[in-house]
Amino acid sequence: MRRSIFSKISSSAFTKAAKAPHKASENESRLIEICGLEVNEALKRLRTSPSGLSSEDAEERLEEFGFNEPAHARSYSFWADIYSRIKSPLVIQLLIIAVVSLIIGEEKSTLIVSVMVLLSVGLSYVLDRKSTKAVEALGKRVQSHVLVLRDGKEIELPMSNIVPGDIVLLHAGSIIPADLRLIHAKDFFVSQSLLTGESLPIEKKAEPSKISTNGFVFELQNACFQGTNVLSGSARGVVVNTATNTYFGSISERLTETRTETSFDKGVKSFTWLMIRFMVVMVLAVFMIVGLTKGNWIEALLFGLSIAVGLTPEMLPMIVTVNLAKGALTMSKKKVIVKQLSSIQNFGAIDILCTDKTGTLTQDKVVLERHVDITGNESRDVLQYAYLNSFYQTGLRNLIDRAILEHIELNVEGKCKLVDELPFDFQRRRMSVIVEYEGDHVLICKGAVEEIYSVCTHYQVDDEIYPLIDMIRDDLYEEVEILNNSGYRVLAIGYRDFPATKDVFTVADEKDLILLGYIAFFDPPKESAATAIAGLKNAGVKVKILTGDNSLVTKKVCKDVGLEVNRIITGEELKQLSPEEFSKTVLEYDVFAKLSPIQKEEVITSLRQSGHVVGYMGDGINDSPSLRAADVGISVDSGVDVAKESADIVLLEKSLVVLEDGIIEGRKVFANIVKYIRMGASSNFGNMFSVLGASYLFPFLPMKPIQILLNNLLYDFSQTGIPTDNVDKEIVEKPLKWNIDNIKRFMIFIGPISSIFDYATYALMWFFFGANQFLNPLLATEQKIYLEKLFQTGWFVESLLTQTLIVHIIRTKRVPFIGSMASSTMTLTTLLIMLLAAWLPYSPFANTFGLVPLPGIFWLWIFAFLFTYSLLTHNIKRWFFKKYGDN
């Protein structure tokens, strides 16, 4: 189930709570009592009226009851937030090292490790808070709204502003904003599956419903509950309970909110524990080797702890947070709002995008082009009847209705009066209004051609009415097919007269109608659609069209936007397939027509089971199951409430171009995170071989603990520019997914290269610069100390220069500095650290860290090492990516 404000609590918990025997709470008892009263008495008890509250009353009640919001996750104080971050295994490890260093008197080591903790935890806190506030601010732009009667007028308010006593207006697609008692309902069906686990819709009515005070509240036929959604029909209800006083709110207070672990979370965790395992093995080995060979176990412990710091990817939380936050903010500028930061990786990993065609491939601006009788001649009667149908319906007006009302304006107020209404639903695919006209009650039905044909027995041409025989019906289908092939959306209009004495109507009255004619609409393709589809194709994302529209119109639109359509399969054909054939078919076909909402969900589920990462873009009530079923649910700001609540990502513009930009940005975010992981893994793996060998080979430590810590601190600082780094175009041309096995292989092949040059530096310092004289028993102690410091300084500088420079080699598959340049921020941070590494041995701080000036010729050797190291690493990197790929 998608992670929306109403689905963060597990459905199983709801089901369990709903089925368990219980004594009704005070709030439930209040709802039961109100639902047992007549409408007028219920309104009186709630101190309201059919015209709603006054603005003044509403403000007073908002003060009294607070905002209508479910129990939020506990907002951490500053110290509680810091504590939650410190609990990270990486940070705990660093803190233990700092404490041990302090106990054995190594204040400098304690200070450096503490700075590392502050850098990781502090930056993570600051940037996470900043990004959270920004995303919350953006989220307010897609807050769910509800129609309410205030001061006798219909107004639209944020759901959070609803108070007890408000009269709310509900229609297909609405989310129930609070626990309420219906005061009027017409063919009103609600899905309560979120709360009860029941998949079938429940019909709700406005008549009083009585159960015992300790009864089960879901038995109330006139009660609707916060978080459930309207499937069809229309209704009005008076709000009884809001916020945590609702059934949903009371449970949300008792249950712990747990977010499902995503593939992104699993990938980060997998890498973290991989490095911790390496670190544990390495530290134990180094501790034993140094202790046994040098005889100083305190020194061995401190050196081992320093190595542990060097092998710990302590900057990982900060790098991940900054990348995701930067990605979310960048995507918001491109009209993509990320509701869950971790969904960015899945967004970039999408390789199949499923979407409806209306508003995505087309302009979502329907224009009424033709209104004709069944002979094809223009008919004013058809236009007038269609106008009456759209004008008098009280449900959710769609694009078709708006196009009809915008096409012509008729003065019908004094001539007609609404008697009843049969709202649209997805099963009948038609809707009817009954109007009083010239002494009769006329049922006017508008809907899909096949559905209107099925309830018509006659047709009308001019003023003559004829039987609708099968031969005529077949001819009519051919005419409609011609219109469909021309790209028109065709609806049929039928009617039937009833005596004025009949004033209550049901769906059963939609029979024996007279077919009057057709209205034809055209939804022009978007000019940007063809470009966007080509762009998605180049980005490795296959577009599949899942629509409830007919195949002829769908094929025409797809052709106009450059989407190849060799074959189209319909929902009816899918029903005939076995599970094995179904799985194979959904992979082969790219266009699916006349699908039901459930079939859309089944297609998406099948694609995911085949190993694909699937995104679904939808904005309607019938898209909700698909949004939940997809890896990434994508809705739009103009979508219905339940669609936006079900989505992980919300677009402020319904466009494939916007979507393409978001996918590419998601890939950039993930690519930069993987850069840090590859750099850290390979560098740490190489250092393992270097430290193990040096600890055994030389009579002194190859680098002092304080130097290792300083080296690691400076290297960590050089990595802070990664989130701002440029990403090569070819890296984001295809979907990016976690591949821990490939990261391990990269570590094994690239890491040991640094060890080659570490050992070359050992040889250089030992033989060329005379550090081997340390073994001369006649050498003075001061000279031995100098040679030890010279050796350690040489490796400190070489190690910091090579691992910082290598960042530029690993960050791209191209030739570094020529084929691909890092961002200015990353270039500046790495250049600064390399200059600092060269300056430190000559600085006033050299003695503090046990460093000594290096001979001038040393730099010639180092430049040769750096050039050779870069050349060798680049070529092995190219071979690696060619053999194993970059993902």
N, C-alpha and C positions, 0 to 999 in steps of 0.2 A: 504494500500500500504506500502511496506517495507520502512524502513528509510535508503535510500541510498543517495549519493550526488545529485542524480537527482530526488529523490522523496521526499525530505524534504519540497518542496513547494507543496501545495495541488493541486491535479489535477483539482478540481473544480475551483480554482483560475486561472489556466491555461486556462481552457475552457472558463471561463468568459472573460479573457483577449483576447483570440483568437477570440471570436465571437463579441466582442464589436466593433463598428465602430471606426476607428482610421485613423490618418494620418500617413503614413509610416515614421519611424524614419530615421535618416541619415544612420544608419547601414543597415536597411531593404532596403532602396533605393539603397544602394551600391550592396546588394545581388541581387536585382531585375535587376539592370543594368547589372551585370556580367552574370546572367543566360540568358539574352536576346541576348548575343553575341555568335558567333561561337566559337568553342573550342580554336582554335589558337589565336583568338582575345582576348578571356577571359584570356588565359595564359599570353599574352603580357601585358594586362592591369594590371595584378597582378605581373608583372616582374618576371615570372618564366617560366619553360619549361616542356615538358612531362617527362623529366628525373629528375625533382625535383630541389630543391635549392642546392647550394653548402653549405658546412659546414660553410664557412665564412659568407655568406648571412644569413643563419639561425641564427647564433649567433648575428648578427647585429639586426635582426628583433626581436629576443627574448629580446634584450635590449630595443628596441623601443616599443613593444607591451606588454611586460611582460609575465608571465607564463599563460598558458591556464587553468585557474581555475575559477570556478563560484564564485560569491560573498560569502565569508565566513561569518559565524556569527561574529559579532563585537568582536574583541579581547579586553577583559577588561584590563584596566590598574590596577595596584596594588590596588589603592584606590577604583576604580569602582568595582573591584571584591570583596573587603572587604565589600563595601556597599551592594552589592547584597546578601551577606551572612548574614549581619546584619538585613536585612529585614525579616528574618525568624521569625515567631510568637514567637518561644521559646527565641530567642536572644532579641527581642524587649521587651519581658516581663522582662528579667534580667536587661536590661538597665534602664527600668523605675524604677525597684526596687533600682538599684544603685543610680540613681538621687535622688529619694525620701530619701534614707538613708543619702545622702550627705546633703540635705536640712535641715534635722532634726538633723544634727551634728554627725551622726554615721559614722565617717571616716573609722573605722575598717571594718564595714559591707560593706561599699562602696568598699574598697580595695579587700575584699574576693570575692564579686560578680564580680568585674572587672576581677579578676584572672580567675573566671569561664568562663566569656565571652571570655577572651583571650585563655583559654585552648580549648574551643569548636570551636571558629571561627579560631584561629591561626592554630591549628593542622589540621582542616578541609582544610584550604587554602593550607598549605604546602604539605600535602599528596595528595590532589586533583591535584595540579599543577604537582607534581612528577608523579602521575599515568597517567595524561593526556599526559605529554611529552613522557612517556614510551609507551603508547598505540599509540600515533601518530607515534613514531619511528617504532613500530611494523607494523602499518598500511602501511607504505611505502613499506613493503615487499609484499603487495598484491595490490600495485597500478596498475591501468589499463594501458595497453600498446597498442600501435597501430603500424602497419606496415607503413613505410614511405620511399619514394625515396629520398635519399640524395646522392649527387655526383654520381647520376645514379645507385646507389645500394640500394637494399632493406635492411633496418635496422629496428629494433624494438626499439621504444622510449616510455618513459612515456607520457601519454596523456597530461601532463602539459607542455611538451616541444614543442608542436606543434605550428607553427607560420603561419600567412597568407602567401600563396604562396606554402606551402608544398603540395606535392602530396601524398595522403594516399590511401592505398589498403584495401578494405573492403570485408568481406565475412560473411557467416552465423554465427551469434553469436557476431559479432562486435558491440560495441557501437559507434555511430557517435561521433567523438571527437570534432567537431566544426561545425559551419555553413559552408557548402561547396557546390560547383557546380560540378556536375558529368561531367567527360570528357570521361568516358567509362562505360557502364553498360550492364550486361548480365543476363536476367531473375531476375532482382534485385527488391526485395520486402522489404519494410521497415515498421515497426510499429511506428506510430506517436501518439499512444494513450496517452502517457505521456503529450504531449503538447496540443492535440486537443480533447481528449476524444473519438476519433473514434477507435473502436475495430478492424475494418477490416484493413488488410495490404494494403499499397499503393505501386503500381509499379512505379519505378523511371526509367527515361531514360536520355540519355546524350544529346539529341538534344536540340537546343535552345528553351527556353520557355519564352514567352513575356506576361507581364501583365502591367497595368498602374503603374506609380510610387507610387500612393496611393492605389494600389491593395493589396489584401490579400496574404501574402507571401507563405501560404500553398498551393496556387494554382500552384506554380512553380513545374513542373514535373521533373525538373533536379536539384532541390535543396534538400539537406538533412540537418537536424537541430540537433544541439548538444543535446545529451541526449536520442535521439531516437535510436532504435536498428535494426539491419539487421536480417530479418527472413530467407531469402534464396537468392541465387544468388551471384554474385561477381561484383565488380565495382571499379573504380578509381575516385577520386575526388580531386579538388584543393581547399584548405582552403581559405575562403573569410574573415570570422570574427572569432575571438577567444575570450575567457574569457567573460568579461561583455559586449562585443560588440555583442555577439550572441543573438539570440532571447531568449533563456533560461536565459542567464546571465542578460539581461536587465530587465526581470521580477523578477529574484531572488534579484535584488537590490531594487526593489520597495515593495516587500512583506516581511512581518515579518515571520521569521522562527519559527515555533511552533512544538515542538515534542509531539507526541501523548502520553497521560498519560498511562503508563503501569500498569499492576496489582500490580507490585512492588511499584510504586509510590503511587498508591491508598492505599495500605496496610500501608505504612509509614504514609501517611497523616491521615488515619483513626485513627491510634494509637495516633498520636500527638494530634489531637483534642479531643480524648477520655480523655487523661490525662489533657488537658487544662480545660475541663469541670469539672473534678474532683477538679482541683486546685481552680477554681473560687468559687465553692460551699464551699470548705473547708476554704478558706481564709476568706470569708464573715462570715462564722459561727464562726471561731476562733476570728476574730476581734470583733464581737459582744459579745461573751462570755467573753473574757479578758477585754474588755472595761467596761462591766456591772459589772463584779465581782471584778475587781481590781481598777476600777475608773480612770485609767491612759490611756487615749485614744491614746496619742503619743506612749506609750509603746505597746499598743494593735496593733497600725498600724505597728510598726516595727516588732513585733512578727508575725503578719499576713503576712507581706512581706517575712519574713524569711521562714515561712512555705511554701509560694508560691515557693520560690527557692528550698526548699526541695522536693516539689512535681513535679518540672519541669524536664522532661527528656532532660536536656540541652546538654547532650553528644550524643544524638541520631544522629545528622548530622555527627559528627565526627566518631562515631562507624560505621555508614552505609558507609561513604566514605572510611574509612580505610579497611573495610571488602571487599568492591567491588574492590578497587584498588589492595589489596593484592591478591584477587581471580584472577583478570585479569592478573597480573604478574606471578602468579603461573601457571595459565593455559597456558600462553605463553611459559613457559618452557616445557610444555607438548604438544607443537605444536598446541595450540588452541589460535587464536587471536580473542579477543572480540572487536567488532567495537562499540558496545553500552554497557556501563557498566551495565545499568539497566537490560539488557537482561540475565545477569547471573542467576537471580532468575528464570526466565522462563526456562532457560537451565536446571536448577536443578529440575524443576517441570515437565519436559516432562514425560509422561507416555506411549506415543505411538511415535515411531520413524518410519517414512516412508522414504524409500530409494530405489533407483534403485539398481540392482544387480551388474552391470558392474563396476569394480574397487572397489566396496565395499565388495562384497562377493568373487569376483574373483581378480586375480592378475593384471587385466587391462593390460595384456601383451599378445595380441592375436598372436597365431602362426599358420601359414598356414600348415595344415596337409595333405590335399588331393586336387587334381585337376583332376577331372574325367569327362568322357562323361556320357551320360544318361544310359549307360549299366554298369557303375561302373568301367570301365577300365581307367587307368591313361592316361591323354591326354595332350600333350604338347601344342596343339592349345588352349585349355582352359586356360592354364597358360599364354601363350603369349598374348591372348586377354585381360585377366584380368590385366596383367602388363601394356599394352598400355592404358587401361582405367584409371588406377591409376596414371600412369606416366604423362599423358597429362592433367589431370584435374587441374584447376587453383584455385579451391575453397579450403575449409578447409579439409586437409587430416586427416582422422580419423585413428583409430588403424588398421582397416582392410586394408586400403591403405598402411600404413607403413609396415604391415606384408607381403603384396604381394611384395613390392619393396625390402624388406630385404631378401625375400626367394630366389630371383634370380636377376641377373643383366643382362639386355639385351641391346645391342647396337642398338638403334632404331633411333638415331639422323639423320643419313644419309638416312634411308630407309622410314621414315614416317614424316609427318608434320601435326600439328594440324590445322584443318579447322574451327571447331566450337565446342561448348560445351553446354550441357543442364544440369545445376547444380542440385544437389540433393535438394529435399525439403521433408518436413514431410508428405505431402499428397500423392505424387507419390511413395515415398520410393525407388527411383532408380535414377541413374544419367548416362548420356551418354556423350561420346566424339566422335567427327567425325574426322577421320584421313585420310590423303591422302596416299593410298597404292596401288602400281602397277597400277596406272592410274584410280583407282576408289576412291570414297569417302565412307569410311566404318564407319557406325554408330555402336559403341560398347556400349552395355547397360549392366550395372551391378546393381543388387539390390535384394530385398527380393524375395523369390521364387514365392510367389503368385502373386506379381506385375509383374514379368518377364513373368510368364505363361500367364497372362492376355493379353499380347501384342505379344505373339508368335503364329504363325500358322503352323510352321514346326519345325522339329528337325534334327540334323545332327549326323551321326555316321561314323567315318572315313571321306571319301569324299562323302558319299551318303546323300541325303536330302530326308526326308519323311514327309508326312502330320502329324500334331500333333492332332490325333483324341482323343475323350474323354476317350476311354479305355486306351490308352497309357498315357494320362495325369493322370488318376487315379493311374496307376502303378508307375508313377514317384513320385506322392505324397507319396506313401508307402515307396519308397526308401529314400526320404528325411526325412520321419518320423523316419526311422531306424537310420539315421545319427543324427537327433535331440535327440533321446532317448539315444544316446551314448554320449551326451554332446557337440556335434558339433554345431557351428553356420554356417549355410549353405546359400550361395548366389548363384544365378543363373547368367549365362552369355549368352547373346543373341546378335545377330548382324544382320545387313542388309546392302547390297551394294547399293550405289546410283551413278548415273553418275557424272563425274567430273564437269559437268556444274552447278550442284547444290551446292552452297556454303553458303546458309543461311538455318538454321534448327530451328525448333520449337518443342515443346513437342508433337505436332500432328504427327510428323514423327516417334515417337516411336510406331510403329504398324507393323504388318506383319513381325515380326522378326523371325529369325531362332534360336532355342534353341541349344546352343553348349554344355553346360554341367554345372558342379557345381564346386565351390571352397568351401572347408570346413575348418573351423577354430576351434581352441580350446582355451578357456580362462580358465586356471586351477584355481581352488578355492584357495583362500588365506589360508595358514596354520593357520593364526591367527583368521580367520573368525569364526570358530566353537567355539573357546574359548571366543571370544568377544560376540557372540550371547548368549552364556550361561551366561556370566557376566551381560549383559543387562537384561536378564530374571530375574536373581537373584536380580538385582537392581530395579525390578518392571517396566521395560520398555519393552513393547511389540513391536516387530519389524514387520512391514508390508512392503512387497516388492511391489513396484509400477513400473512396467517395460513396455516398448514398445515392448519387445522381445516376442517370442512365448512361449506358456505355456509348451511345451515339454522340451525345453532347460532350462527354468526357474525352472521347477520341478527337473530336474537332478542336477542343481547347488545347489538348496536349500537342497536337500537330502544329497549332499556331505558335506555340512557345518553344518549338524545337525539341520536344521530348519524344524520343522514338517510341512508337506504339505499334509493335508488330501483332500483338495479341492482347486481348482484354478478357478477363474472366469475371464473371458475376457471382454475387453471393449465392444465388440459386445453384450454380454449378459447383461451388465449393462445398455445398451441403452434401453432394453426392459422392464426395471423395473419402477414401479410407484415410486414417491418420498418416500412414506412410506417404500416400499420394498427396495429401494436403501439405506436408512438410516440403516435399519436392516442388510442388506447384508454387508455393509462396516465394520460393527462391527464384524460380524461372520467370514469373510474371512480374511486371512493374506497374501495371494499372489494374485496379480492382474496382468494379462498379457495382452499384446497388447493394452495398454491404450494410448490414445492421451493425449497431454499436458493438454487440457481442462478437460479431465476426471480425471487426477491426481489431479488437483485443486479441482474438485468437491468432490472427496473422502476425501481430507484433510478438506475441509469446513464442510462436513457432520460430520466428527469425532469431530471437534471442537464444532459443535452445540450440540453434544451429551454429552458435558461436559468434554472432554478430552483435555489435553495440548499436542499439536502435534508439533513435530519437523520434518522438511523435509531436507534431505541431497541430494543435486544435484549440478551438475557442468556444465550443458549444457544450451543452449539457450531455449530448450523446458522445462527446469526446472524452468525458471523464474517465471511463474504464481504460481507455487506451493510454491516456496520460499517466495513469497509475502503473500500467503494465510495462511501459517503455523504460529503458535505462535513464533517459532524460525526458521529462515531460516539459513541453514548451507551449506556453499559452501567450496570449496578447492582452494588452491593457484593456482593449474593448471587448474582451471575452466575457462570458457569463461568470458569475461568482464561483460556482463549483469548479469550473475549468481553471481559473486562476489559483484557487486554493489547492488544486491537485498538482499544479505544475512546480517544477524545480526552477525553471527560468521563465521570465516574463518579458516579452518583446513589447516595446512601446510603439512599434510599427509592424503591421502584419505584412512582412516582406521577406522573401528568400534572400535578398541582398543583405538585409540586416542579419539574418540567420547565418549566412556565410561568413560575415565579418566576425560574428560571435564565435563560431567554430574555430576560425583561424586564430583568434585571440586566445581561446582555450588551449590550443596546441602550443602557442608561444609560452604560456604560463608553465605548462607541463614540461616543455623542452628545457626551460631554464632550471627547473627543479632537478631534472635528470642530469644537467650539466654539473651541478654541485655534487650530486651523488656519485657520478663517475669520477670526478676529480678527487673527492675525498676517499673513495674506495681504492682507487689505483695508487694514490699517494700513500695511504696508510699501509697498503699491502707491500709496497716497495720498501717503506721504512722498516717493516718487520724484518726483512732479510738483512738490511743494512745494520740495524741495531744488534741483532743476534750475532752476526759475524764479528762486529767490532767489539762487542762485550767480551767475546772469547779471545780475540787475537791480540789485543793491546793491553799493556800493563796498567793503563789508566782508562777512565771512562771516555768514550769518544766525544761526548758532549756532556757538560754538567747539567744536572736537573734544572737549574734556573735558566740555562740557555735553551733547553728543550721547550720549556714552558714559554719563554719569550718568543722563540721561533714559531711555536704553534699559535700564540696570540696574534702575532703580526700576520701570519698566513690567514688566520680567520678573518682579520680585518680586510685583507685583500679580496675576500670572497663576498663582502657586503655589496659589491656592485653587480653581482650576478642577476638579481631581479630586474635590473634596468637594461640588461644586455640585449643586443640585437640578435635576432634569430634568422638564420639563413632561410631563404625562400623554399629550398627543396626539402628542408626538415618538416615544414608544415604543409607540404603538398599531399600528405596522406595521414590517415588517422594514427595517433600515437597511443600506445597502451603500455602498461607496466610489463616489464620482462626482466625479472630478477635474475633469471639464469644468464641472460645476456650481460647484465651488469657484473655478475660473477666472472664471466669469461673475459670481459673487458679489464677487470681488476687483475686477473691472472696474467694476461698478455702485456698490459701496459705498465702495471706496477713495477715488475722487476727491472724495467729499463732504468728507472731512477737508481736502483741499487748498483747497476753497472758503473754509473758515474760517481756514486758515493764511494765505491771501492777504489775507483780511479783517484778520487780525492784523497782517500786514505793513503794510497801508494805515493801520491805526489807529496803529501805532508810528511810521510814517514821516511821516504828515501831522498827526494829532491831537496826538501827544506830541512832535512836532518833531524826529524823527530825521533829517529831510531837511536840517536845518541842518548836518549833517555835511559837506555839499558847500560850505558857506560858507567861502571861503579866509581870511576874517578871524577865524574862530572859533579859540579857543585849543585847543592839543593836548589839554589835560586835559578840556575840554568835549566834544571829539570822542570821546575815549575813553569818557566818561560816556554820550554818546548811543548809541555802539556797544553798550555793555554794557546800556543800557536796552532797546534793540531786541531784543538777544539774550535778555535776561531775560523780556521779554514773550512772545516765541515759545516759550521753554523752558517757561514756566508753562502757556501755552495748549495747547501740544502735549501735555504730560504730562496735563493735566486732561482734555482731550477724548478722547485715546486710552484713558485709564483709565475714564472714564465710559462710553465707547461699549461697553465690555465688557458692561455691564448691558443695553444696547439689543440687541446682537447675540445674546446668550445665549438669547433667547426670541423666539417669534413673537408672543407676547402683548404687551400694554401693560406696559412695565417698571415695577417697583415697585408696580404696582397689580394687574395680572393675574398677575404671576409675580415671586416674590422669590428672590433668590440665597441660597445657603446662608450661614449666619452667618460661616463662615470666609472665604468669598469676599467677602462684604460688608465684613468687617473689613479684609482686605488691601487692597482697592481704596480704601476710605475712608481708611485710614492713608496710602497713597501720595498721594492727593489733598490731604490736610492737610499732608503733608510738602512737596509742591510749592508750596503757598501759603506755607509757613513759611520755606523755604530762602532767599528773597531778603532776609529780615529776620534771618536766623540768623547766628551767629558764623562759619559756614562759607561765607557768601556770597562773600567776597572770594577764598576759595580756588578757587571754581568760576567766578569772573568774573561774579557776579550782583550786582545793586543793588536797593534797595527800590523798589517800584512805587507810583505815585501811587494814592490811594484810589479815584479815579473809574475807574481801570483795572478794578477788580473789578466795577463795574456793567456795563461793556462785556463782560467775560468771562462774567458770569452770563447776559447776553443771548445771547452766542455759544453757551454751553452749552445753553441752553434751545432755541434755534433749531436747533442742530446735532442735538440729541436728537430733536426733532420731525421734522425733515427725514429723518434716517436711519431713524427708525421707520417713516415712511410709505413710503419707497423700499424698505425691507426687506419690508414687507407686500406691496407690489406685486411684488417679486421672487419671494417665496415663492408668491404666487398664480399667477404666470406660469410659473415654472420648477420649483416644488416645493421641498421642503426636503431632498431626498435625491438 
